Amino acid sequence: RMPIITEMHGFNEDIIREGIEYELNRNGQIFIINNRVDNIAEMEALIRRINPGIKTAIVHGQMEGTKVENIMFGFVHGDYDVLIATTIIESGLDIPNANTIFINNAHQFGLSELHQLRGRVGRSNKKAFCYLLAPPLNLLSQDARKRLRAIEEFSELGSGFNIAMQDLDIRGAGNLLGGEQSGFIADVGFETYQRILNEAIYELHEDELMDIIPPAQGKPARQRESTGNYVFDCQIDTDMEIMLPEEYISNISERIRLYKELNELALESELEEYESRLLDRFGPVPPPTRELLNLVILRWLAIKIAVEKIILKNDLMICHFVSDPGSKFYTSTLFAGILSYVSTRHNNAKIKHTEKKLTITFSGIQDVSRAIELASEMSGSDLS
């Protein structure tokens, strides 16, 4: 499949006629979306007037199901050149021969609807076209302008995630946990917002809702078992070259999707499968990506030993342990074991322990693999 060429225009008979003629000249078919049933017949009459001799059909939700089905199958089999429809066709049969779509009054559609409708074309190896017909931008609301610009900008395959983020930014995420969160999400990023939200739900479960929310809803079971309830997650800050390089994966939407998928992994077997898919799709894993995969293992180990934050910079690893001084971690055998390990077995470590927090700084950390070795030794066991 190829990217769908998406253009925004005012309602213009010449553009519609030329778009239809181009598609018919390569033996293709056309969708025209008109979401008002009361004037859909007028739209069909206009199409027939500007393109004499073409075969058209209409489908909408007020028609009998059998009639809609017959017309759709007729369109699939080439009985009609142009199908004039409401959004009833936004999901359904794949029609590889239909590679042009006009969306009338596109400003009245939601961003996800526009994305779904555009996805009805471009389902073959032919170049596809999507024409967004709307009044001039200066006559539209700010949200409508944002929607049209977003759908026009993100036309690459796999751009659904970017469109979803734009939709979230335009509409907001709603009022959750007592605040208007859409502006907050714009400030901190969606992934961070998700983490903060999960932490808040878990804290509510621990403090107030133990009898109402089952433990598995308060926090994912895999995570609860691996953290020992000391920390929820670990933030890692580094100056090392750790990434999915653009020269390795050129499509930015695909890189974002892979970062998001990597962030959600929780098992070593899942990480191995993830690496295998990278190797199969993109070739040998480059060093920056190898370090990125290692960083996931370091994060798991850090959570296991109650480390909330790791700074990997200037050949140093600074581990910030759980910040709550009342945490059970500070009375646990894990805490005692870590102190014993650092004080008796490691010469390149400095401990800073106050009433409020514990930090341990290790020197000579030149890569993530060495950081993993130390974290594994502090935990007293491997990932299994």
C-alpha positions as CSV (number, residue, x, y, z in Angstrom):
1,R,0.0,0.0,0.0
2,M,1.0,3.6,-0.7
3,P,0.3,6.8,1.3
4,I,-3.0,8.4,0.4
5,I,-2.6,11.8,-1.2
6,T,-4.9,14.1,0.9
7,E,-5.9,17.5,-0.3
8,M,-8.3,20.2,1.1
9,H,-10.5,22.2,-1.2
10,G,-13.6,24.2,-1.2
11,F,-16.6,22.6,-2.9
12,N,-15.7,22.9,-6.6
13,E,-17.3,21.2,-9.5
14,D,-14.2,21.3,-11.7
15,I,-12.1,19.5,-9.0
16,I,-14.8,16.9,-8.5
17,R,-15.1,16.3,-12.3
18,E,-11.4,16.1,-12.9
19,G,-10.9,13.7,-9.9
20,I,-13.6,11.4,-11.2
21,E,-12.3,11.5,-14.8
22,Y,-8.8,10.7,-13.6
23,E,-10.0,7.7,-11.7
24,L,-12.2,6.4,-14.4
25,N,-9.4,6.7,-17.0
26,R,-7.4,4.2,-15.0
27,N,-10.5,2.0,-14.6
28,G,-11.0,2.8,-11.0
29,Q,-14.1,3.6,-8.8
30,I,-15.0,6.6,-6.6
31,F,-16.6,7.2,-3.2
32,I,-18.4,10.4,-2.6
33,I,-19.4,10.9,1.1
34,N,-22.4,13.1,1.7
35,N,-23.6,12.7,5.2
36,R,-27.0,14.4,4.8
37,V,-29.7,12.0,3.6
38,D,-32.1,14.9,2.7
39,N,-29.8,16.1,-0.1
40,I,-28.0,13.0,-1.2
41,A,-30.1,12.7,-4.3
42,E,-29.2,16.2,-5.3
43,M,-25.5,15.3,-4.9
44,E,-26.1,12.3,-7.3
45,A,-27.8,14.6,-9.8
46,L,-24.9,17.0,-9.7
47,I,-22.3,14.2,-10.2
48,R,-24.3,12.9,-13.2
49,R,-24.5,16.4,-14.7
50,I,-20.8,17.2,-14.5
51,N,-19.8,13.6,-15.6
52,P,-22.4,12.5,-18.1
53,G,-22.7,8.8,-18.8
54,I,-21.3,7.5,-15.5
55,K,-23.0,4.9,-13.5
56,T,-23.9,6.0,-9.9
57,A,-25.6,4.5,-6.9
58,I,-26.7,5.8,-3.4
59,V,-26.5,4.0,0.0
60,H,-27.4,5.4,3.4
61,G,-28.6,4.1,6.7
62,Q,-32.4,4.7,6.1
63,M,-32.4,2.2,3.3
64,E,-33.4,-1.5,3.8
65,G,-30.5,-3.7,4.7
66,T,-30.9,-6.0,1.7
67,K,-30.9,-3.0,-0.7
68,V,-27.7,-1.6,0.8
69,E,-26.1,-5.1,0.6
70,N,-27.1,-5.5,-3.1
71,I,-25.8,-2.0,-4.0
72,M,-22.5,-2.6,-2.2
73,F,-21.9,-6.0,-3.9
74,G,-22.8,-4.3,-7.2
75,F,-20.2,-1.7,-6.5
76,V,-17.6,-4.4,-5.6
77,H,-18.3,-6.1,-8.9
78,G,-18.0,-3.0,-11.0
79,D,-21.6,-2.3,-11.7
80,Y,-21.2,1.3,-10.6
81,D,-18.5,3.9,-11.2
82,V,-19.4,6.2,-8.3
83,L,-20.9,5.3,-4.9
84,I,-22.5,8.3,-3.1
85,A,-22.9,7.4,0.5
86,T,-23.2,8.5,4.1
87,T,-20.7,7.3,6.7
88,I,-22.4,3.9,6.5
89,I,-19.4,2.8,4.4
90,E,-16.7,3.8,6.9
91,S,-16.2,0.1,7.8
92,G,-17.0,-2.9,5.8
93,L,-15.9,-4.5,2.5
94,D,-12.4,-3.9,1.1
95,I,-12.7,-2.6,-2.4
96,P,-9.2,-2.4,-3.9
97,N,-10.5,-0.9,-7.1
98,A,-11.9,2.2,-5.3
99,N,-9.0,4.6,-5.0
100,T,-10.5,8.1,-4.9
101,I,-12.8,9.5,-2.2
102,F,-14.5,12.9,-1.9
103,I,-15.7,13.9,1.6
104,N,-18.2,16.7,1.4
105,N,-18.5,19.1,4.4
106,A,-15.4,17.4,5.8
107,H,-15.2,20.1,8.6
108,Q,-18.3,18.5,10.1
109,F,-16.6,15.2,10.7
110,G,-14.5,14.1,13.7
111,L,-10.9,13.3,13.1
112,S,-11.3,9.6,13.7
113,E,-14.2,9.5,11.3
114,L,-12.1,11.3,8.6
115,H,-9.3,8.8,9.2
116,Q,-11.7,5.8,8.9
117,L,-13.3,7.2,5.7
118,R,-10.0,7.9,4.1
119,G,-9.0,4.3,4.9
120,R,-11.7,3.1,2.5
121,V,-9.3,3.9,-0.4
122,G,-5.7,3.0,-1.0
123,R,-6.2,-0.7,-0.3
124,S,-4.1,-1.8,-3.3
125,N,-0.8,-0.9,-4.9
126,K,-2.4,2.1,-6.8
127,K,-1.9,5.7,-5.7
128,A,-5.1,6.8,-3.9
129,F,-6.6,10.3,-3.4
130,C,-8.7,11.8,-0.7
131,Y,-10.4,15.2,-1.3
132,L,-11.6,17.1,1.7
133,L,-14.3,19.5,0.6
134,A,-15.0,22.3,3.1
135,P,-15.5,26.1,3.3
136,P,-12.4,28.3,3.5
137,L,-10.4,27.8,6.7
138,N,-11.0,31.3,7.9
139,L,-14.8,30.6,8.1
140,L,-14.3,27.5,10.3
141,S,-13.9,27.0,14.0
142,Q,-10.4,26.6,15.4
143,D,-11.1,22.9,16.2
144,A,-12.4,22.2,12.7
145,R,-9.2,23.8,11.2
146,K,-7.1,21.6,13.4
147,R,-8.9,18.5,12.4
148,L,-8.6,19.2,8.7
149,R,-4.9,20.2,9.0
150,A,-4.1,17.0,11.0
151,I,-5.8,14.6,8.5
152,E,-4.1,16.4,5.6
153,E,-0.7,16.3,7.3
154,F,-0.7,12.7,8.5
155,S,-1.3,10.8,5.4
156,E,1.5,8.2,5.7
157,L,0.7,4.5,6.4
158,G,0.7,3.8,10.1
159,S,-0.2,7.4,11.0
160,G,-3.2,6.3,13.2
161,F,-1.2,6.9,16.4
162,N,-0.3,10.4,15.4
163,I,-3.9,11.1,14.5
164,A,-5.2,9.7,17.8
165,M,-2.8,12.0,19.7
166,Q,-4.0,15.0,17.6
167,D,-7.6,14.0,18.4
168,L,-6.8,13.8,22.1
169,D,-5.2,17.2,21.9
170,I,-8.1,18.8,20.1
171,R,-11.0,17.2,22.1
172,G,-9.2,16.7,25.5
173,A,-9.2,13.5,27.6
174,G,-12.1,14.5,29.8
175,N,-12.3,15.3,33.5
176,L,-10.5,12.3,35.2
177,L,-9.5,12.1,38.9
178,G,-10.8,15.6,39.6
179,G,-9.1,17.9,37.2
180,E,-9.3,19.1,33.6
181,Q,-6.5,17.0,32.3
182,S,-6.2,17.8,28.6
183,G,-3.9,20.8,29.2
184,F,-1.9,18.7,31.7
185,I,-1.4,16.0,29.1
186,A,-0.1,18.6,26.6
187,D,2.5,19.7,29.2
188,V,3.8,16.3,30.4
189,G,3.1,14.0,27.4
190,F,0.6,11.2,27.1
191,E,2.9,8.4,28.3
192,T,3.8,10.3,31.5
193,Y,0.1,11.1,32.0
194,Q,-0.7,7.4,31.8
195,R,1.9,6.5,34.3
196,I,0.8,9.2,36.8
197,L,-2.8,8.1,36.4
198,N,-1.9,4.5,37.0
199,E,0.0,5.5,40.1
200,A,-2.9,7.5,41.4
201,I,-5.3,4.6,40.9
202,Y,-2.9,2.3,42.7
203,E,-2.5,4.7,45.6
204,L,-6.3,5.0,45.9
205,H,-6.5,1.2,46.0
206,E,-3.8,0.9,48.7
207,D,-5.2,3.7,50.9
208,E,-8.9,3.9,50.5
209,L,-10.4,1.4,48.1
210,M,-9.0,-1.9,49.3
211,D,-12.5,-3.3,49.9
212,I,-13.9,-1.9,46.7
213,I,-11.3,-2.4,43.9
214,P,-9.8,-5.9,43.5
215,P,-6.0,-5.8,43.6
216,A,-5.7,-6.7,39.9
217,Q,-7.6,-3.5,39.0
218,G,-5.5,-1.3,41.3
219,K,-2.3,-2.4,39.6
220,P,-1.4,-5.0,36.9
221,A,-0.6,-8.3,38.6
222,R,2.7,-8.8,36.7
223,Q,3.9,-5.4,38.0
224,R,2.7,-5.9,41.6
225,E,4.6,-9.2,41.8
226,S,7.8,-7.7,40.3
227,T,8.0,-4.5,42.4
228,G,7.2,-5.9,45.9
229,N,5.0,-2.8,46.3
230,Y,8.0,-0.6,46.9
231,V,8.0,1.5,43.7
232,F,5.6,1.7,40.8
233,D,8.2,2.6,38.1
234,C,11.7,3.8,37.5
235,Q,12.7,6.8,35.5
236,I,16.1,6.6,33.7
237,D,18.0,9.7,32.7
238,T,21.1,9.2,30.5
239,D,23.5,10.9,28.2
240,M,24.3,7.7,26.4
241,E,23.3,7.1,22.7
242,I,20.1,5.0,23.3
243,M,17.4,5.1,20.6
244,L,15.8,3.6,17.5
245,P,18.0,5.5,15.0
246,E,16.3,7.2,12.0
247,E,18.6,5.4,9.6
248,Y,17.5,2.1,11.1
249,I,13.7,2.8,11.1
250,S,13.0,5.8,8.8
251,N,9.2,6.1,9.4
252,I,8.6,8.3,12.4
253,S,5.1,6.9,13.1
254,E,6.6,3.4,13.1
255,R,9.3,4.5,15.5
256,I,6.8,6.0,17.9
257,R,4.7,2.9,17.8
258,L,7.7,0.7,18.5
259,Y,8.8,3.0,21.4
260,K,5.3,2.7,22.9
261,E,5.2,-1.1,22.5
262,L,8.7,-1.4,24.1
263,N,7.5,0.7,27.1
264,E,4.6,-1.7,27.7
265,L,6.7,-4.9,27.8
266,A,6.9,-6.6,31.1
267,L,8.5,-10.0,30.5
268,E,11.9,-11.1,29.3
269,S,10.2,-13.4,26.7
270,E,8.3,-10.5,25.3
271,L,11.5,-8.5,25.0
272,E,13.2,-11.4,23.1
273,E,10.2,-11.6,20.8
274,Y,10.4,-7.8,20.2
275,E,14.1,-8.0,19.3
276,S,13.4,-10.9,17.0
277,R,10.8,-8.9,15.1
278,L,13.2,-5.9,14.8
279,L,15.8,-8.3,13.3
280,D,13.3,-9.8,10.9
281,R,11.9,-6.5,9.7
282,F,14.8,-4.0,9.8
283,G,17.9,-6.1,10.0
284,P,20.7,-6.4,12.6
285,V,20.1,-4.3,15.7
286,P,22.5,-1.3,15.8
287,P,24.4,-0.5,19.1
288,P,22.1,2.4,20.1
289,T,19.1,0.1,19.8
290,R,20.9,-2.7,21.7
291,E,21.5,-0.3,24.5
292,L,17.8,0.7,24.4
293,L,16.8,-3.0,24.8
294,N,19.3,-3.3,27.7
295,L,17.7,-0.2,29.3
296,V,14.4,-2.0,29.5
297,I,16.1,-4.8,31.5
298,L,17.8,-2.2,33.7
299,R,14.4,-0.6,34.4
300,W,12.9,-4.0,35.4
301,L,15.8,-4.7,37.8
302,A,15.6,-1.2,39.2
303,I,11.9,-1.6,40.0
304,K,12.7,-4.9,41.7
305,I,15.2,-3.3,44.1
306,A,13.0,-0.2,44.9
307,V,14.9,2.3,42.7
308,E,12.7,5.2,41.6
309,K,15.2,7.0,39.4
310,I,18.6,6.2,37.8
311,I,20.9,8.8,36.3
312,L,23.5,7.4,33.9
313,K,25.9,10.2,33.0
314,N,29.6,10.9,32.9
315,D,30.4,7.2,33.6
316,L,28.4,7.3,36.8
317,M,25.2,5.5,37.8
318,I,23.3,7.3,40.6
319,C,20.4,5.2,42.0
320,H,17.7,7.1,43.9
321,F,15.8,4.6,46.0
322,V,12.1,4.9,47.1
323,S,11.5,8.4,48.4
324,D,8.9,7.6,51.0
325,P,10.7,7.3,54.3
326,G,7.9,5.2,55.7
327,S,8.2,2.6,52.9
328,K,8.5,-1.0,54.1
329,F,11.6,-1.2,51.9
330,Y,13.7,0.4,54.6
331,T,12.9,-2.3,57.1
332,S,13.2,-5.1,54.6
333,T,15.9,-7.7,54.1
334,L,16.3,-6.3,50.5
335,F,17.4,-3.0,52.0
336,A,19.8,-4.6,54.4
337,G,21.2,-6.8,51.6
338,I,21.8,-3.8,49.3
339,L,23.7,-1.9,52.1
340,S,25.7,-5.0,52.9
341,Y,26.6,-5.5,49.2
342,V,27.7,-1.9,48.6
343,S,29.7,-1.6,51.9
344,T,31.5,-5.0,51.8
345,R,31.8,-5.9,48.1
346,H,32.0,-2.8,46.0
347,N,34.9,-0.3,46.1
348,N,33.6,2.1,43.5
349,A,30.3,3.1,45.3
350,K,29.3,5.9,47.6
351,I,26.2,5.7,49.8
352,K,24.3,8.8,50.9
353,H,21.6,7.9,53.4
354,T,19.5,10.5,55.1
355,E,16.2,10.4,56.9
356,K,14.4,11.2,53.7
357,K,16.1,9.1,51.0
358,L,18.9,6.8,50.0
359,T,21.1,7.3,47.0
360,I,24.0,5.1,45.8
361,T,26.5,6.3,43.2
362,F,28.6,3.9,41.2
363,S,31.6,5.0,39.1
364,G,33.1,3.4,36.0
365,I,29.7,2.7,34.3
366,Q,30.5,3.0,30.6
367,D,27.5,1.2,29.2
368,V,24.1,-0.1,30.2
369,S,25.4,-3.7,30.4
370,R,27.6,-2.8,33.3
371,A,24.7,-1.1,35.0
372,I,22.6,-4.2,34.6
373,E,25.4,-6.3,36.2
374,L,25.4,-4.1,39.3
375,A,21.6,-3.9,39.6
376,S,21.4,-7.7,39.2
377,E,24.0,-8.2,42.0
378,M,22.1,-5.8,44.3
379,S,18.9,-7.7,43.7
380,G,20.6,-11.0,44.6
381,S,19.0,-12.8,41.7
382,D,18.5,-12.6,37.9
383,L,15.2,-11.8,36.2
384,S,13.9,-15.3,36.4
